[in-house]
Amino acid sequence: MVYRNDRVMIFIDGSNMYHSLKDNFHRTDIDLHKFCDKLLEKRRLVRIYYYNAPVGRREEPERYQSQMAFFNSVKMIPYLELRLGRLVYSNWPSSPPYEKGVDIMLTTDMLTHSFKNNYDIAILVSEDGDYTGALQAVKDNGKNVEVALFGKESTSVPLREVADRIVSIDGRFMRGCWK
């Protein structure tokens, strides 16, 4: 059930979302503000947290410029916090960089706000099964958990099992959410 008075926080794993958009829609030009409005379904927004890790300016100068422009547009969305981890470049360009700090930052924020009673419903936008334990802890604290998932129903089974509600991000959902 969706109730207008429910206080909602949205937690977006930006890198995971980027790759899900790329894999499922072959595009990444999302209007994050419109996307979050659709997720809310007229409920009360408390805050949106968007997590990512900036690419290296030296290692990937063109991607860096593009990503900074995106981050600047994200910062303009009301009630949104941009939270950045870091990318570690070891053996670049032979092997790709890896993210540090993003998952734990998202998990910490979700749990902290749950324990502080800052929301009624947490919406996670990610297909990363590593969040399953955090979502269960949020539920154990008396909160509801929704997971926005891209792709087929066979994806992210652990997240599907722990969620109180699944929001399927398909072509129909994405209508009106592109730039």
N, C-alpha and C positions, 0 to 999 in steps of 0.2 A: 504494500500500500504506500502511496505517495501522499504525504500531508504537507500543506503549505507552510505550516509553522515549524517544520523540522529545520534545524540548523545544520548546514552542510559545509564540510571542508573537502576540497578536491586536491588530491595529491597526484602529480603527474611526473612519471619517470620519463623525462624528455628524450633521452637517447632511445629508450625502448619504444616510445611512441613514434619517433622519427623512422626507425627501421620497420615498424609495423605498417606505417603509412606507405612507405616505399614498397614493401613486399606485397601489400594487399591492394593498393590503389595506384601504384607506380607514379606517385606524386607526393610532395611533402609541403605544399604551399597552403597549409592550414591557417584558418583564421581562428586563433586560439580562444578569443573572446566569444565568438559565436558558438564554438564547440562546447565551451564550459556552460554557456547559457542553456544549450540543449540538454546537457547532463543534469543541470539543476531542476528542470521541469517545474519552474515557478516556485521552487522552495527557497528558503532564506540562505543566501550565501554568507558564510562567515569569512572565508579566505580561500584563495587558490595558492597552492605551492607548486612551483615548476622547478624541477631539478635537472641539472645537466652538468657537463664538464666542458669548458672551452678548449677548442683545439689549439695547438701550439702556433703562435704567431710566426716563429722562425721556421718550424717544420712544415706548416701548411698555410702559407700566407693568404691564398685566395679563399679557402674554406673559412679561415679565421675572420676575414672581412665580412663574408656572407653571414656567418654565425653571429658576429657582433651586431650586425644590422637586425637580425632576428631577435636577439636578446634585448636590444633597445626597443623594439616594437612590443615585446612581451612586458617590459617594465612599464609601459603606458597603460596596461590593462588595470582597471580599478580593482583593488583588494587582492592583487596578486603579488606574491613574493617570489623573486628569482633567487634560487639557492644553487650555488655552484661548487662542485667538487673539483677534481683535477684529472687530467689525462697524463699518464706516464708513458714516455717515449723511450723504450729501451730497444736497441737494435733497429732503430728507424733508419731507412724505410723498409728494411727486410721483413720486419714483423709490425703489425698494427699496434697502435697505442692501446692501453687499457685504462678504464675508469677507476678512480679511487675516491671513496668517501660519499658517493651519491646514494647508494642503497641504505647505508647506515644513517645518513642524514634524514632521508625520507622516513625511515622506520622510527627514528628518534622523535621527529616532529609529530608523526601520527600518534605514537604512544603518549607523548607528553601532553598533547592537546586532548587526548582521550581522558587521561587521568585528571586533567584540570577541568574537565567537563565543558570544554569550549565548543563541542559539536555534538549532534545527535547521530549524524550519519557521516561516515568517511567514504569518499569515492576514490578508489585507486584506479589510475589509468596506467596499466602495465600488464605485461604477460609474463613477468618474472616470478616463477614459483617460489623464489627465495623469500617473498613477502608473506607466504602462507602463515608462518608462526606469528608474525606481527599482527596480521588480520585476526587471527584467533584470539590473541591477547586483547585486542580492541573489543571484540565481541564479548569476551569474558568480563570486560569492564562495563558491560551493559549498553554498548553502542551497536548500531547497525553498520554493516559493511556492504558496499556495492563495488563491483569490479567491472570496469569498462574494458571489453576485450574485442580485438580485431580478429577477423578471420573465422575459420570453421569451429564448430562446436567440439571438435576433438582437441583443440588447443588448450593449453593451460589447465589441465584437469585438476591439479591441486587447488588452484585459485577458484575454479568453478565450484569445487566441493566446499570450500570454506566460506564463500560469499553468501550473504543473505539474498542478494539479487545480482543478476548479471545484466549488464547493459551491452547489447550487441552493437558494435560499431561496424555497420555495413554501408553499402552505397546509399540506402534510404536515409540512414541516420546522418550521413555526411552531406546530404543535400543542403546547400546554404552555408556550409562550414568552410568553403574554400575561398581563397583570396581572389 
